[in-house]
């Protein structure tokens, strides 16, 4: 007795489906990466150097991993000279929330010497890795 190609395909599909169900527990037990999170806790102009902006971040990532984060900030208000800065730093993950401070040096956007000023600053941060996390905030510097 010969099987038609339709019946043969149906038989193969049912075998594959049964194998997938039998194999499910092995891949279902695989570890799911712990979620990472990143938030911007605050920012302040350095008391020692007005060209430095200290941005405080709260980072959570899977214990034992090493991650990098990138932070950028800009002040573009009409009452002040535009200034921006960036920093990148590594963090050793503990699995628990931890505070990390990034020091951003002001970069010139014009002819004058850049300094951070009191007023609003837009901050954006990214934590690398899989899964990645990002945060943004507008903070008023005093």
Backbone bond lengths (Angstrom), bond angles and torsions (degrees), N, CA, C in turn:
res aa  C-N    CA-C-N  psi(-1)  N-CA   C-N-CA  omega(-1)  CA-C   N-CA-C  phi
1 X - - - 1.438 - - 1.525 108.42 -
2 X 1.310 116.66 133.35 1.451 121.91 -177.82 1.524 109.78 -103.36
3 X 1.336 114.78 138.94 1.461 119.98 175.39 1.516 108.80 -88.10
4 X 1.297 115.08 140.71 1.464 118.26 175.21 1.527 107.89 -74.69
5 X 1.318 115.86 161.05 1.467 119.93 -179.67 1.525 111.35 -62.62
6 X 1.335 118.03 -30.79 1.468 121.18 178.68 1.529 110.00 -67.67
7 X 1.342 116.44 -45.31 1.458 119.47 179.12 1.523 111.12 -66.36
8 X 1.325 117.09 -38.57 1.453 121.28 178.77 1.533 109.82 -62.53
9 X 1.334 117.47 -44.98 1.464 121.58 178.67 1.524 110.60 -62.97
10 X 1.325 117.09 -40.24 1.461 120.80 178.81 1.524 110.52 -64.53
11 X 1.321 117.29 -39.38 1.459 121.18 178.48 1.523 111.37 -64.71
12 X 1.330 117.02 -44.75 1.461 121.28 178.59 1.530 109.92 -62.35
13 X 1.332 117.32 -43.46 1.467 121.42 179.94 1.524 110.79 -61.85
14 X 1.344 117.53 -39.90 1.467 119.25 -179.76 1.527 110.89 -68.29
15 X 1.334 118.32 -36.21 1.460 121.12 177.20 1.526 110.22 -64.85
16 X 1.322 116.73 -42.45 1.464 120.69 178.66 1.521 110.44 -63.39
17 X 1.322 117.38 -41.19 1.467 121.46 179.90 1.526 110.76 -63.70
18 X 1.330 117.18 -42.64 1.464 120.83 179.42 1.524 109.71 -64.67
19 X 1.334 117.82 -41.68 1.457 120.85 178.87 1.532 110.87 -62.92
20 X 1.318 117.34 -37.74 1.458 120.79 179.24 1.519 110.98 -64.99
21 X 1.328 117.14 -40.14 1.464 121.05 179.28 1.523 110.12 -68.06
22 X 1.317 117.62 -41.61 1.458 121.30 179.89 1.522 110.41 -66.91
23 X 1.325 117.40 -37.45 1.465 121.56 -178.07 1.519 112.42 -79.95
24 X 1.317 119.70 -13.66 1.466 122.79 -174.38 1.520 113.76 -53.40
25 X 1.322 119.68 -45.12 1.460 117.48 -178.24 1.522 113.66 -59.27
26 X 1.324 118.99 -31.87 1.459 119.85 -178.34 1.524 111.55 -68.78
27 X 1.307 119.39 -40.23 1.464 119.13 179.32 1.515 111.12 -87.46
28 X 1.316 118.63 -21.61 1.461 120.64 178.75 1.526 111.01 -70.31
29 X 1.343 117.11 -26.77 1.459 120.37 -179.97 1.528 112.97 -84.34
30 X 1.330 117.68 -3.41 1.459 120.55 -178.64 1.529 109.75 -61.86
31 X 1.308 115.73 142.41 1.461 120.96 -178.72 1.528 110.38 -65.94
32 X 1.303 115.11 132.78 1.456 121.45 175.65 1.521 106.88 -92.85
33 X 1.331 118.37 131.37 1.460 118.81 -178.69 1.532 111.18 -58.25
34 X 1.315 115.23 137.24 1.464 119.67 177.33 1.524 108.64 -65.47
35 X 1.309 116.70 143.91 1.452 118.88 -178.87 1.531 111.08 -68.10
36 X 1.298 115.09 147.94 1.452 121.69 174.92 1.521 107.61 -106.54
37 X 1.312 115.73 149.23 1.451 119.04 176.05 1.517 109.54 -141.46
38 X 1.308 114.52 155.54 1.452 121.86 -178.27 1.519 107.23 -147.99
39 X 1.313 117.02 131.04 1.456 120.19 174.21 1.528 108.91 -139.31
40 X 1.308 115.36 154.51 1.463 121.90 179.65 1.527 106.40 -95.82
41 X 1.336 116.36 114.29 1.459 121.51 -175.54 1.523 112.61 -84.77
42 X 1.323 116.86 -28.72 1.460 120.16 -177.71 1.513 111.09 170.77
43 X 1.314 115.33 174.60 1.461 121.80 176.84 1.521 107.87 -153.23
44 X 1.319 115.58 146.04 1.458 121.06 178.37 1.516 109.59 -150.68
45 X 1.320 114.37 147.60 1.462 120.28 176.32 1.524 106.86 -72.76
46 X 1.317 116.33 135.22 1.457 120.95 179.12 1.526 110.01 -58.50
47 X 1.332 116.90 135.43 1.465 121.69 178.65 1.525 111.36 -69.45
48 X 1.322 116.91 -21.88 1.459 122.15 -177.18 1.523 112.24 -91.63
49 X 1.342 117.18 -37.44 1.459 121.73 -172.01 1.534 110.11 -140.09
50 X 1.354 119.12 110.99 1.463 120.82 -177.95 1.531 113.92 -70.24
51 X 1.329 117.81 -3.20 1.466 119.06 174.53 1.524 110.95 -89.14
52 X 1.350 116.92 -2.70 1.464 121.22 -179.39 1.528 110.59 -110.69
53 X 1.339 115.03 131.16 1.459 122.26 175.29 1.523 107.55 -114.17
54 X 1.333 116.37 122.15 1.458 121.19 178.91 1.522 108.73 -95.99
55 X 1.337 116.16 116.39 1.464 122.29 -178.88 1.525 107.85 -107.55
56 X 1.340 115.45 123.51 1.462 121.51 178.84 1.524 109.62 -94.13
57 X 1.335 115.82 128.46 1.462 122.51 -179.61 1.517 109.03 -121.22
58 X 1.318 116.99 144.47 1.459 121.83 170.80 1.519 106.71 -106.32
59 X 1.337 115.94 120.26 1.461 122.93 -173.31 1.527 109.52 -119.55
60 X 1.323 116.23 134.08 1.455 122.13 171.15 1.522 107.49 -130.50
61 X 1.337 116.89 127.13 1.467 120.99 177.73 1.529 108.18 -151.86
62 X 1.337 117.32 163.17 1.465 121.54 -173.78 1.533 113.22 -57.35
63 X 1.322 115.20 134.02 1.460 121.94 -177.49 1.531 111.29 -53.98
64 X 1.327 115.04 137.56 1.453 121.27 177.28 1.515 115.47 89.34
65 X 1.321 118.04 -13.61 1.462 120.22 179.48 1.526 109.93 -86.06
66 X 1.314 115.22 153.63 1.461 120.34 172.22 1.518 106.78 -113.60
67 X 1.310 116.24 127.80 1.461 122.11 -178.39 1.514 109.35 -123.58
68 X 1.308 115.20 163.39 1.460 122.01 173.24 1.516 107.60 -117.91
69 X 1.306 115.87 151.81 1.448 118.36 172.11 1.518 109.14 -132.75
70 X 1.313 114.88 152.11 1.457 124.26 -179.21 1.520 106.92 -121.24
71 X 1.317 116.03 131.11 1.462 121.32 179.82 1.517 108.52 -127.58
72 X 1.319 116.52 136.34 1.457 121.52 174.56 1.529 108.32 -134.17
73 X 1.323 115.67 149.19 1.462 120.58 179.71 1.518 108.54 -144.68
74 X 1.312 116.07 151.05 1.460 120.82 178.70 1.516 111.92 -147.69
75 X 1.328 114.67 144.24 1.462 122.58 172.61 1.513 106.67 -119.76
76 X 1.316 115.46 118.94 1.460 119.40 -174.32 1.527 112.38 -129.61
77 X 1.355 118.15 17.60 1.462 121.95 -177.97 1.521 112.13 -61.89
78 X 1.329 116.95 152.13 1.459 121.58 -176.16 1.526 112.86 -69.52
79 X 1.344 118.41 -22.04 1.462 121.19 -177.32 1.531 111.98 -87.22
80 X 1.302 118.42 0.02 1.468 120.88 -177.61 1.527 110.15 -137.14
81 X 1.307 115.26 161.87 1.452 119.84 175.11 1.524 108.51 -72.88
82 X 1.328 118.43 135.60 1.466 119.24 -179.42 1.528 111.32 -64.93
83 X 1.328 115.06 140.58 1.455 121.49 178.63 1.526 107.96 -146.72
84 X 1.308 115.92 148.90 1.453 120.95 176.37 1.519 108.29 -145.48
85 X 1.333 116.03 164.27 1.456 120.94 177.84 1.517 110.02 -159.28
86 X 1.316 116.09 166.29 1.455 121.10 -179.50 1.525 109.27 -151.12
87 X 1.321 115.39 161.21 1.462 122.08 176.02 1.520 108.26 -155.29
88 X 1.307 115.69 154.71 1.462 121.97 172.96 1.523 107.53 -136.35
89 X 1.312 116.37 139.38 1.457 121.83 -175.52 1.527 109.08 -148.24
90 X 1.330 116.32 154.67 1.461 121.73 175.21 1.526 109.11 -96.41
91 X 1.323 115.39 152.84 1.460 121.57 176.69 1.524 107.99 -138.31
92 X 1.326 116.13 137.26 1.457 122.70 175.05 1.526 107.13 -90.62
93 X 1.314 116.98 119.84 1.467 121.32 -174.39 1.527 111.10 -75.14
94 X 1.330 115.32 138.41 1.462 121.56 179.72 1.523 111.83 -111.24
95 X 1.331 117.27 -9.99 1.456 120.72 -175.35 1.518 111.98 87.16
96 X 1.326 117.08 -12.95 1.465 122.72 179.61 1.533 108.57 -117.64
97 X 1.321 117.75 158.66 1.470 119.55 176.96 1.528 110.75 -60.69
98 X 1.311 115.49 135.78 1.461 120.77 176.81 1.517 109.32 -139.40
99 X 1.321 116.43 148.51 1.457 121.62 -179.54 1.519 109.18 -95.46
100 X 1.317 115.08 132.44 1.455 122.67 178.75 1.528 107.01 -128.24
101 X 1.319 117.30 139.33 1.460 120.99 178.76 1.521 109.41 -111.83
102 X 1.319 115.75 129.97 1.465 121.80 176.74 1.525 107.83 -109.02
103 X 1.323 116.60 132.14 1.462 121.90 178.63 1.529 108.49 -99.87
104 X 1.337 116.29 113.78 1.466 122.48 -179.44 1.521 108.55 -101.00
105 X 1.318 116.76 125.99 1.458 121.49 176.85 1.521 108.81 -91.83
106 X 1.338 115.44 132.44 1.464 120.95 -178.81 1.524 110.29 -63.64
107 X 1.315 115.57 133.49 1.460 122.73 177.03 1.527 107.97 -109.50
108 X 1.312 117.49 138.95 1.472 119.15 -178.35 1.522 112.32 -71.15
109 X 1.306 114.94 144.42 1.460 121.16 172.95 1.527 109.38 -121.21
110 X 1.290 116.76 9.18 1.461 122.29 -179.69 1.513 108.57 -153.98
111 X 1.304 116.01 -155.38 1.454 120.61 -176.61 1.518 113.86 -90.09
112 X 1.320 118.00 -15.11 1.458 120.50 -176.31 1.528 111.10 -89.07
113 X 1.333 115.15 164.87 1.460 120.73 176.62 1.533 108.63 -70.78
114 X 1.322 117.82 129.33 1.463 119.84 -176.25 1.525 112.41 -80.54
115 X 1.308 115.63 135.68 1.463 121.95 170.78 1.523 107.67 -142.12
116 X 1.323 115.82 150.00 1.461 120.57 175.13 1.518 107.91 -76.11
117 X 1.319 116.84 141.38 1.460 122.86 -177.47 1.517 110.11 -120.01
118 X 1.330 116.06 158.38 1.456 120.04 172.49 1.522 107.93 -60.92
119 X 1.308 116.61 140.40 1.460 121.54 -178.54 1.513 110.87 133.34
120 X 1.335 116.44 -174.22 1.465 119.34 -176.07 1.530 112.72 -72.73
121 X 1.332 114.80 144.10 1.462 122.26 174.37 1.526 106.93 -135.95
122 X 1.331 116.08 135.37 1.460 121.95 177.28 1.523 108.61 -94.67
123 X 1.336 116.19 125.66 1.467 121.52 -177.06 1.523 108.72 -120.71
124 X 1.341 115.81 137.84 1.457 122.66 177.34 1.522 107.55 -134.15
125 X 1.341 117.39 136.05 1.461 121.66 -179.53 1.521 110.36 -137.45
126 X 1.346 116.12 146.25 1.456 122.96 177.75 1.528 108.61 -133.03
127 X 1.330 115.96 132.03 1.449 122.85 173.56 1.518 107.08 -102.08
128 X 1.329 117.11 123.41 1.464 120.56 -176.56 1.520 111.17 -76.64
129 X 1.302 115.11 170.52 1.455 121.43 174.85 1.514 111.36 110.84
130 X 1.322 113.31 -177.95 1.453 118.86 -179.21 1.521 108.15 -125.20
131 X 1.278 119.73 111.39 1.457 126.85 3.32 1.531 111.48 -83.01
132 X 1.318 115.38 149.20 1.454 122.06 179.06 1.528 108.91 -87.76
133 X 1.320 116.21 165.27 1.459 121.34 177.45 1.513 107.87 -141.71
134 X 1.321 116.40 151.29 1.461 120.31 177.39 1.515 109.92 -144.10
135 X 1.339 114.71 159.91 1.473 120.77 -179.65 1.521 108.42 -150.21
136 X 1.319 115.12 153.45 1.464 120.32 173.55 1.525 108.33 -144.66
137 X 1.330 115.53 150.50 1.459 120.19 -179.16 1.516 109.14 -158.36
138 X 1.319 115.78 154.63 1.451 121.04 169.49 1.522 105.32 -111.18
139 X 1.325 115.85 122.61 1.455 122.71 -175.67 1.521 108.22 -119.22
140 X 1.322 116.70 140.56 1.456 120.96 176.74 1.524 108.49 -96.06
141 X 1.333 115.41 115.86 1.457 121.15 178.59 1.523 108.58 -81.30
142 X 1.317 115.97 142.81 1.463 120.57 178.35 1.506 110.81 -115.59
